[in-house]
Amino acid sequence: MPPLRLLFVCTGNSARSLLAEALAPHLFPEHLAAGSAGSHPAGQPHPLAMETLKNHGVPHGHLNSKGFEAVQDEPWDVIVTLCDAAQAGPCPQLSAPGAITTHWGFPDPPAAKDPEGCFERVRGGIEQCLRIFMAQADRPLAERAKAAAAVAERFCLAENWA
């Protein structure tokens, strides 16, 4: 069975979506393939995102900041928005036939008072979502995505992002 293809979307495609793009196949190499894109790509990965991945031994040299046009024609199974702005605005413009759309909202690490700490917490939150998503492999894809979205929501409510 081919891996599920997840597309992670944020506005700038420099932090959260790149963390998720790298984490998904790293954690579940036989089961997940991933990509990412942004509605207004920053043009390069945020250095702290790359440092966070490096600190956890996650391959990241292949990551680059790109727009929707770079991924629009690929066959995605799940489209995951990771920021509220992408969910509310441009994501509806990005679609793939038959793809499930879900939202795993996390704060923007570069905008945090403690960016390094926020990058680490967001990485951990995305990992939790991916683990819940994969732990329910016997359930329909939409239910798996919904369960992971609930984890993201609870995770963000429990965190002190200030």
ABEGO torsion letter per residue (X at the ends): XBBBBBBBBBAAGABAAAAAAAAAAAABAAABBBBBBBABBAGBBBAAAAAAAAAAGBBAAABBBBBAAAAAABBBABBBBABAAAAABAAAABBBBGBBBBBBBBBBAAABABAAAAAAAAAAAAAAAAAAAAAAAABBAAAAAAAAAAAAAAAAAABBAX
